[in-house]
Amino acid sequence: MLPFASCLPGSLLLWAFLLLLLGAASPQDPEEPDSYTECTDGYEWDADSQHCRDVNECLTIPEACKGEMKCINHYGGYLCLPRSAAVISDLHGEGPPPPAAHAQQPNPCPQGYEPDEQESCVDVDECT
């Protein structure tokens, strides 16, 4: 019982008790707003472009590939290939690149992602 409780009438005693409980309760920190500054493995947040950008593991990981292997960076990771391997980078498949659209809006998503109908960034299946 509170030391001053015998001096207070019943309803005041209840109010004093409630105030004491409320005063002891500490307010919780408000939740931080969702931010899109977290990136998946192999990417890091670029504050200038406000997008995740690929990490070049071939530069950031000491001896990423051992022996006679060469390191080839790609989006979200890297490959270790024999030094004699030829790497062909054909971004558009066979044939010439498609003609550029004149009024094309810039892609607000990181590389490898495209906006859907709800303006959310979805992964592009580069294999298809």
Secondary structure, DSSP 8 states (H G I E B T S, - for coil): --TTGGGS-HHHHHHHHHHHHHHHS----------S----TTEEEETTTTEEEE--HHHHSTTSS-TTEEEEEETTEEEEEETT------TT-SSS-----TT-----S-TTEEE-TTS-EEE--TT-
